[in-house]
């Protein structure tokens, strides 16, 4: 039973490290598409962090707006930018 009491702090630490690494990769990736993918992954990890903090309403809003809607808009913007680059001779 003592091993189970160490599990939540270990999960929180793993989640914090994953959030930091994902944020770093989203900020310092030069290509646009991988940066957006890392941004969406960061939003989903942040929603999981809000669930761990027992704030399901904030987690749902983060997943829907932060990762879902914003991610979709950024993906559409990247697709439009790629279309412009292909039009140039």
C-alpha positions in Angstrom: 0.0 0.0 0.0 3.0 2.3 0.5 3.8 2.1 -3.2 0.4 3.4 -4.1 0.8 6.5 -2.0 3.9 7.5 -4.0 2.0 7.2 -7.3 0.1 10.5 -7.4 3.2 12.7 -6.7 5.1 10.7 -9.3 2.3 11.3 -11.8 2.2 15.0 -11.0 6.0 15.2 -11.4 5.8 13.3 -14.7 3.0 15.6 -15.9 4.9 18.7 -14.9 8.0 17.6 -16.8 5.9 16.6 -19.8 4.3 20.1 -19.8 7.6 21.8 -19.7 9.2 19.7 -22.4 6.1 20.1 -24.7 6.0 23.8 -24.2 9.7 24.1 -24.9 9.3 22.1 -28.1 6.3 24.1 -29.2 8.2 27.4 -28.7 11.5 26.4 -30.3 10.4 24.2 -33.2 11.2 26.0 -36.4 8.7 24.2 -38.7 5.1 25.4 -38.3 3.2 22.1 -38.4 5.2 20.4 -35.7 4.9 23.5 -33.5 1.1 23.4 -33.8 1.1 19.7 -33.0 3.2 20.4 -29.9 0.8 23.3 -29.0 -2.2 21.0 -29.2 -0.4 18.3 -27.2 0.5 21.0 -24.6 -3.2 21.9 -24.4 -4.2 18.3 -23.8 -1.6 17.8 -21.1 -2.7 21.0 -19.5 -6.3 19.8 -19.5 -5.0 16.6 -17.7 -3.2 18.8 -15.2 -6.4 20.7 -14.5 -8.2 17.3 -13.9 -5.5 16.3 -11.5 -6.2 19.6 -9.6 -9.8 18.6 -9.5 -11.1 21.4 -11.8 -13.0 19.5 -14.4 -14.8 22.6 -15.7 -11.4 24.3 -16.5 -10.1 21.1 -17.9 -13.0 20.8 -20.3 -12.7 24.4 -21.4 -8.9 24.0 -21.9 -9.4 20.8 -24.0 -12.2 22.3 -26.1 -11.0 25.8 -26.6 -7.3 25.7 -25.9 -6.4 22.5 -27.7 -9.4 21.9 -29.9 -10.6 25.1 -31.4 -7.3 27.0 -31.3 -5.4 24.0 -32.7 -7.8 23.7 -35.5 -7.5 27.4 -36.4 -3.7 27.2 -36.3 -3.8 24.1 -38.5 -5.9 25.9 -41.0 -3.5 28.9 -40.9 -0.6 26.6 -41.6 -2.4 25.0 -44.5 -3.1 28.4 -46.0 0.5 29.5 -45.6 1.7 26.3 -47.3 -0.7 27.0 -50.2 0.8 30.5 -50.7 4.3 29.1 -50.7 3.4 26.6 -53.4 1.9 29.3 -55.6 5.1 31.2 -55.9 7.3 30.3 -58.9 
